[in-house]
Amino acid sequence: MSHNLCSLPPEQQERVEVEKAAAYAVWKERNPDIKTPAESEAGNYKGEMQTYFLQQVERYRKMK
């Protein structure tokens, strides 16, 4: 199954990018060579997207 992200509305495209950033932030947090707190990336977003980013960070932290 493939999806063309370009065909999504701009708001959904942004949400996909925020989810990817949250997953990467949690990966960096778990990486013993980096160990950067995932919340440190939250400043890259404002308002609703910042809240969404933090929700996604919690979601990805629960995954092993």
Backbone as CSV, one residue per row, in Angstrom:
resi,resn,N_x,N_y,N_z,CA_x,CA_y,CA_z,C_x,C_y,C_z
1,MET,0.849,-1.169,0.000,0.000,0.000,0.000,0.898,1.236,0.000
2,SER,0.624,2.133,-0.877,1.397,3.373,-0.895,0.438,4.556,-0.843
3,HIS,0.937,5.619,-0.263,0.137,6.835,-0.140,0.951,7.998,-0.680
4,ASN,0.311,8.853,-1.408,0.968,10.044,-1.905,0.656,11.177,-0.939
5,LEU,1.653,11.565,-0.155,1.436,12.609,0.841,1.090,13.944,0.198
6,CYS,1.515,14.136,-1.028,1.215,15.396,-1.721,-0.277,15.553,-1.991
7,SER,-0.988,14.447,-2.020,-2.424,14.531,-2.293,-3.233,14.869,-1.040
8,LEU,-2.583,14.867,0.121,-3.279,15.234,1.358,-3.432,16.746,1.455
9,PRO,-4.443,17.194,2.176,-4.567,18.637,2.432,-3.365,19.115,3.259
10,PRO,-3.002,20.384,3.146,-1.821,20.905,3.856,-1.827,20.634,5.364
11,GLU,-2.986,20.714,5.997,-3.043,20.470,7.447,-2.668,19.025,7.781
12,GLN,-3.143,18.084,6.979,-2.805,16.681,7.214,-1.338,16.417,6.899
13,GLN,-0.806,17.073,5.883,0.621,16.943,5.579,1.454,17.397,6.772
14,GLU,1.056,18.508,7.376,1.786,19.027,8.531,1.710,18.044,9.698
15,ARG,0.560,17.432,9.912,0.409,16.468,10.999,1.305,15.251,10.774
16,VAL,1.413,14.798,9.533,2.299,13.675,9.216,3.746,14.057,9.528
17,GLU,4.143,15.261,9.156,5.507,15.717,9.434,5.761,15.824,10.938
18,VAL,4.771,16.274,11.697,4.913,16.373,13.151,5.047,14.973,13.753
19,GLU,4.271,14.022,13.260,4.383,12.642,13.748,5.769,12.078,13.471
20,LYS,6.286,12.326,12.276,7.633,11.850,11.946,8.671,12.488,12.862
21,ALA,8.519,13.776,13.128,9.454,14.479,14.009,9.382,13.925,15.428
22,ALA,8.187,13.594,15.894,8.029,13.030,17.240,8.690,11.657,17.324
23,ALA,8.504,10.843,16.308,9.133,9.522,16.295,10.655,9.661,16.315
24,TYR,11.182,10.582,15.538,12.633,10.811,15.495,13.135,11.346,16.835
25,ALA,12.376,12.231,17.464,12.775,12.789,18.760,12.848,11.689,19.817
26,VAL,11.898,10.765,19.805,11.918,9.655,20.764,13.085,8.728,20.449
27,TRP,13.365,8.496,19.183,14.520,7.680,18.814,15.804,8.307,19.351
28,LYS,15.949,9.623,19.170,17.145,10.307,19.673,17.235,10.193,21.190
29,GLU,16.112,10.263,21.859,16.070,10.147,23.319,16.548,8.762,23.769
30,ARG,16.190,7.746,23.025,16.557,6.367,23.373,17.974,6.008,22.948
31,ASN,18.528,6.728,22.007,19.866,6.436,21.497,20.899,6.786,22.569
32,PRO,21.698,5.807,23.009,22.650,6.079,24.096,23.718,7.110,23.734
33,ASP,23.979,7.309,22.462,24.988,8.291,22.053,24.435,9.712,21.993
34,ILE,23.124,9.857,21.956,22.523,11.187,21.812,21.821,11.612,23.096
35,LYS,20.847,10.811,23.544,20.114,11.066,24.807,19.576,12.486,24.946
36,THR,18.995,13.031,23.909,18.373,14.356,23.959,16.908,14.188,24.349
37,PRO,16.417,14.899,25.367,14.996,14.774,25.723,14.101,15.147,24.537
38,ALA,13.116,14.319,24.278,12.229,14.541,23.132,11.506,15.878,23.229
39,GLU,11.191,16.311,24.442,10.472,17.577,24.618,11.277,18.774,24.129
40,SER,12.583,18.619,24.022,13.402,19.749,23.569,13.072,20.155,22.135
41,GLU,12.455,19.261,21.391,12.064,19.551,20.007,10.718,20.275,19.923
42,ALA,9.972,20.307,21.014,8.620,20.884,20.998,8.630,22.366,20.643
43,GLY,9.715,23.063,20.918,9.806,24.482,20.608,9.774,24.789,19.122
44,ASN,9.931,23.754,18.300,9.872,23.946,16.848,8.445,24.157,16.355
45,TYR,7.471,23.944,17.231,6.062,24.028,16.852,5.334,25.003,17.758
46,LYS,4.242,25.528,17.278,3.451,26.511,18.025,2.011,26.022,18.158
47,GLY,1.390,26.392,19.259,-0.042,26.166,19.449,-0.461,24.717,19.364
48,GLU,-1.446,24.476,18.520,-2.037,23.145,18.388,-1.017,22.107,17.935
49,MET,-0.114,22.489,17.050,0.881,21.537,16.558,1.877,21.161,17.653
50,GLN,2.168,22.083,18.556,3.056,21.760,19.676,2.380,20.731,20.594
51,THR,1.104,20.934,20.856,0.346,19.982,21.671,0.302,18.624,20.988
52,TYR,0.059,18.626,19.689,0.009,17.384,18.921,1.368,16.688,18.956
53,PHE,2.456,17.451,18.823,3.802,16.885,18.884,4.010,16.163,20.217
54,LEU,3.658,16.820,21.321,3.852,16.224,22.645,2.983,14.976,22.833
55,GLN,1.785,14.983,22.270,0.931,13.789,22.326,1.583,12.636,21.569
56,GLN,2.149,12.951,20.419,2.793,11.914,19.622,4.060,11.397,20.300
57,VAL,4.785,12.272,20.981,5.966,11.837,21.738,5.535,10.797,22.772
58,GLU,4.467,11.080,23.502,3.976,10.121,24.501,3.559,8.815,23.837
59,ARG,2.923,8.916,22.688,2.498,7.716,21.953,3.702,6.868,21.567
60,TYR,4.741,7.506,21.022,5.914,6.758,20.587,6.741,6.250,21.761
61,ARG,6.700,6.921,22.891,7.404,6.423,24.077,6.805,5.109,24.567
62,LYS,5.511,4.942,24.386,4.844,3.718,24.833,5.190,2.525,23.951
63,MET,5.647,2.791,22.742,6.019,1.716,21.817,7.429,1.246,22.151
64,LYS,7.637,-0.024,22.016,8.979,-0.577,22.269,9.628,-0.993,20.983
